[in-house]
């Protein structure tokens, strides 16, 4: 006898009746009906190793031989290559380049290691071939399979024994043992478990593509991210050329590394020197534009922060942040108003990080504050000056981590003038300015200011 139950697509919570709001995760309209058929035993019951426990001291001491990835940016984000038997999940917005990146990965692995099985449940073989032709990929070691049945995918993989399996996407494959539709909580969970057993049992690395929700999170149950070994996100503005590959979970490496790519006609190209690309179109005498060095994992990266202050036409001025934390922008604006005396009560403030990057660390506070003040006072800045430091609520400048590495990266790119917090540590160099407060940093960067902006605007109106 068949019976129905309702499962939340967000967290996997179950209910015997439909609910408008999930009592566990609070999601609205997330319950979907699943029709169950009674079966003898679980379809997963036949999976298992059957091995006896092994003492930790008896394990072999040799390390896993990672599979090197010829794409250096991808290689670094994975922690130094692909671990055999690992299950990697990559997500991102539609059209961001997930399938393109994995097809390029298949080409690189087929060229250096061996055969690759690329499975798509969303495209036909001619459609995949058209994309491969556009990317210039035609390696005979790449085998394509347009299949949505997980049983067939596993059977083809076991018969072929490739060096890499790519499934695009996990929400498009179904397990025939279950009565639910593709993409439901039960299907995603069980299909991922089957692929995990396949990966661990045959030492086969498996890459999965995951859809994302409107909030930008991996769609499906949260257990999906717990089951896999590595979770990668491909980020960036859809209509911007730069893409950032970021690891949010990695059992075999650091989660602080990022890879930067640029979308071109032949696919995603590695950006080996991001600073040169991001700063290529910077004006010679910037107003409201500053430079800082952000740490993306162990990688120092020179980035440009832009700010625009404009008189508001509404009663309540707006604050818009793109690439920086919105609450951080509010705090910096309050410190500039209260501690430095910069009138921002009637100004709309827009902040942008060039290149679509996102900066979350407080080391960019000083650069953000200088950019806002420069735009407000319409004062040009030294294009070769780099700002580092965290701004406190009392306008004091606080030290940041890995200052030496940040300065070394800026010096490598030809910058020679730096503003850093005045701490107990001294950084050598003729143009390294150790500053204690935000007011002193503004005086150094902007100098003596002319008339108040309000006076200049009144003159223009007259």
N, C-alpha and C positions, 0 to 999 in steps of 0.2 A: 504494500500500500504506500502510495506516495504522500508526502506531507510537505508543507511549506514552512519556511522560517524567514525572518528578515535580518539582514546583516548590514552593519554600518560600513560604508566604503572607506571611511577615514581611519577607524581604529579596530574594526573587526568585531565590535560588540554585537551580540545576537539577541533577538526578541521574537516572541511568538506572534506579535502583531506589529503593524507599521506604526512608527513614531515620527512625528515631525521634527523632533530634535533628539539627538543622541544623548542619553543621560551620562555617558562616560566621557566623551570628548567635547560635547557641546555643539557638534556640527548639525547644521540645518539641512533637511531634505536629503540625508545621506543614507537612508535605509532602502535596500533593494531586496526584492523577494527572490528566494532561492528555493527551487523545488528539489527535494531530496528523494532518492529511491533507496530503499533498504538493500544493502549488499552484504555479502558474507565476508566480513573482515574489512579492514581498511586497505585501500589501494597502496598504501605506503608500507604495509606490514611486511611485504616481501623484501624490503630493502634493509640492508644491514651487513656489517662486515663479518660478524660471527667470530671475531678474534678474541683471544684471552687478554686480560690486562698485562701490560708490560711495565716493568720498573723503569723509572726515569733514568737511572744509571746505566741501563742496558740499551738505551737508544743510541743509534750511530751518531758519532760526533761530527760527521761531515755536514757542511752547510748545503742548503738548497742551491742548486745552480740556476740562477735567474736567467730568463730568456731576454737577451738585450733587445731593446727597441731602437731601431735606427732613427726614429724621430726623437731627438734629444729632449725637447720640451716634455713630451709624453713620458719618456724614460725617467726623467727626474721626478715628475709628479707621482709616478707609481712607486717611487722609493728605490730606483736603481734597476728597473726591468720588471718583467712579468714573472711571478712566482708560479711554478707548475702546480696545477690543481686548484688555483685560486678562482674565486667567483667575483667579478668586477661589475658594478652597476654604474652606468653613466646616464645622467639626466640633464635636462635643459629645456628651454622654451622651444616651441615648434619653429622650425626654420633656422635654428641657431647654428646647425652644422654637425649634429651628433652622427648621423648616418655617413656624412662626408668624411668625418674624422676617422670613423671605424673602417670605412672602406680603404682609406689611405693606410691605416694600421694593418689591414689585411694584406695590402700590397707590399708593405715593408717587411712583414713577417714571412710572407711567401717567398720573398726574395732572399732572405737571410737564413730562415730556419726550415720551413717545409710547407706542406699544404695547409690551406685554411678553408673552413666550411662557413660560409656566410648565409645565414637563414633569415629570410624576411617574411613576416606574416602580413605586411602592409603593402608590399609592392610586388608586381609580377616580374618575371625574369627579364622581359624586354625593357621594363622601366629601370631596373637596376643596371642593365647593360648600357642604357642611355647615359646614366649618371657616371658610370665607369668610363665610358668613352669621352665624356666631357672632361673628366679628371685625368685622362691619359693613362688609365690603368687597364692593362690587358695581360697580366701575368697568368700563365696556364695553371699555376698552383692554387689559384682562387677558385673554389667550387661554389656555385650559387644554388640555393634551394628556396623556392617559394612555397612555404608550407606553414600551416597553422596548427597542425596536430602535433602535440608534444611526443606522442608515442612514435610517430614517423621521424621526428627530429632525432630522438634518442637512438632509434634503430639505424638511421643513416650515419650518425656519428660513430656508433660502435662498429659498423661495417667499414667505414672509411678510415677511422682513427687519425683525424687531422692533428696538426700541431696547435691549432687555435679554433675555437668555436665562437661565433658571434651570432646572437639572437636579437633581431630587431623587429618587434620589441616584446618585452615580457607580457605586456597587456594584450597582445594580439594572438598569443598561443593558448590552446585549450587542451585540457586533459579529458579524454572521452569517458573516463570512469566517473566524472562528476557531471551532474545535470545542469550546472549553472552556465551562464554565458561567459564569453571571453572578457577579461578585465575585472571580473568580480573579485571580492576578497578571497573566496575559496580557491578560485582558479589561479590567481597570482601567487598565493601562498603555496599551494601544492605543486604548481609548475616550477617555482623556484626551488622547492625542496628536491624535486626530481633532478633538476639540473645540478644542484649542489652535490647530490649523491653521484651523479655522472662525473662531475669534476674531481671529487675526492677519490672516487673509486678507480678512475683511469688516469689520474694525474694530468688531466686536460684543463688548461686555462679556458675559462668561459667568460665572455663579455656580454652583458645584457644592456639593452637600451630601455630606459624607463620614462614614461610620460610624466609630466609635472602638472600640478594643479594651478589654479589661478593665483594662489599665494606663492608659487615657485617651488613647492615641495614635491618630492617624488609621490606620484599618485599610487593609491593602493594602501594596504595595511602597513603600519609602521614596522611590523615584524619583518617586512621585506628588507629594510636597511640593516636590521640586526642579523639576518641570515647570511648576507654576502660578506666577503672579506674587505672589499674596498668600495667606497661610494665616491664618485666623481661628479662634479657639476661643471657644465660648459656654460659660461656666463658671458654677458655682453649685450649691448643694444643690438636688436635684430637688424637695424638699418645702419649700424656702425661697422666698420671693417674689422675691428679688433675683437678677439675672443680670448677669454681667460678660462683655462682648465684648472679647477681647484679641487683638492681632496678634502672631504669633510670626515672621512673615516678611512683608515688604512691600517690593517693588522700587521703589515710587513714594512712599514715605513712611516715617515713623518706626515702629518696632516697640514703642515705649514708651507709646503711647496706649492707653487703655481707655475703653469705653463702658459705662455702668451703666443697667440697665433693671429694671423691676419687673413681674412677671407679674400681670396682672389679668384680669378677666372678658372684657375687650375686647382681650386680647393683651398684648404687651410695651409698657409705657409708659416714656418716658424719665424718668430721675431726674436732674434738672438740678442739684440741690443735695443730694448724697449725705449730707453730714454731718447735715443736719437730719433725714433719714429714719433714719439709723443711731442717732442719739442721742435720738430722740423719747421712748423709754421708759427712759432712764437714771435711776436713783434719785437723790434730792436729796443724800443723804449716802452715797456709794458706799463699799463695803468690797471691796477686791480688784478695783477697776475704775479704770483710768487712761486718759488721752487722749494721743494722739500725732498727728503730722501725717506721713503717708506720701506719698511722691512716686510717682504712677502716671504715668510718662512726664514730661510737662511740667505735669502737673496735681497740685497739692497737695490732699490729701484728709484731713480729720480723721477718725480712726477710734478706736474704743474697744477696749481690750484687757482681758479679764476673766481672773482667776486664782482658783483655789480650792485651798487647802491643807487636807487632811483626814488625820487619823491613819490609817495603814494597818492593815489586819487581816492582812496577809501579811508574810512575812519580808523580801521585797524590795519597796520602795515603787515605785509606778508613776509614769510621766511620760507625760501625754497632751497632744498639741499639735494644735490645730485652727486653721489659718490662719497659724501661724508654723512656722519650721523646727525640727524635732525636735532636731537637734544643737545649735541655738542655745539651746533651752530647757535642755538638759543643761548647757551651758556657764554660763548665767546662774545656774542652781541651784548649780553648784559654786562660783562666785564668791561667791554669797550665803552659802554654808556656810563656806567657807575664809577669805575676806577680811573678811566682815562679822560672822560669828559667829552667823548665823541657823540654828537647828537644823532641818534638813530631812531628816535621815536616816531619820525614821520617818513621813514625810508623803507621801501621794499628792498629786501636783500636776497639776491640770487647767488648761489655758490655751485660751482661745477668743477669736477676733477676731469682733466683732459684725458681722452682715450677710453672713457667708460670704466676706469678703475674705481674700486671702492676702498676707501681708507678708513679703518676703524680705530687705529692706535692713536693715542693722544700726542704723539710726537709731531703731528701736523698742526697742532693748535696755533703755534706762533705764526706759521705761514698763512693759515686761514685768517687770523686776526690782522696781519699786515695787509693782506689782499683786500679785506673789507675797508680798512682805514684808507688805503691808497685810492680805492674807488670813491669813497665818500669825499675825500679831499681833492680828488682829481689830480693826484700827484704821481708822476712817473717814478718808477723804481729802477734800481741798478739791475740790468738783465742778468748779470753774472753773480748775483748774491743768492745764497741758499740759507734757508731758515730752518732751525731745528729747536724743538722745545715744547714742553707741556705748559699750558697757562693755568695757574691756580685762580681761585675765586678772589684772592687779594691782589691779582695782577702780577704775582710773582712768577718767574720762570723756573720750571723744575727740569731736572735732568732726564734724559731718555736712555734707553738701553742701546748698546752697540754703537755708540757715537763714533768711535774710531772707524768702524766699517762703513758707516754712512759717509763720513768725510772722505774716506779713501775712494769710494765710488764716485762722489762728486768731483774730486780732484782728477780722477781718471778721465772724466768727460770734459775736462778743461776749465772747471770752475775754481776760482781761487779766493773768493770772499765768502765768509761764513758767519752766521750769527747763531751762537749756542748759549745755553743757560750758564750762568756763573755758579759753578759748584766747586767742590774741593779739588776736582780733577782739572788740570790744565791741558789743553790741546795745543801742541806747538804749531806755529805758523804765523807769518806776519799779518795776515788778513783774517785771523780767527778772532772774532769779537766775543768776549765773555760778558753777557748782559744779565743783570739781576731782575729787572722788571719789564713789563710790557711797554710802559711809557718810555723807558730808555731805548728799547728796540725801535719804537716808532720814531723817536727823534733821530736815531742813526739811519733808519731806512728812508724816511721821508724828509727829514731835516726841518728847518723852520718853515712853517706853513704860512701862506698868505692870508687873505681875508677868509672869514668863515664862509662855508659853502652857501649858507642862507643869504649872505650879503651879495655874493656873486650872482645867485639866481634872481634876487630882487632887481639887481642892475640890468640883467638881461630882460626881465619882464618890462622894465621902464623903457 
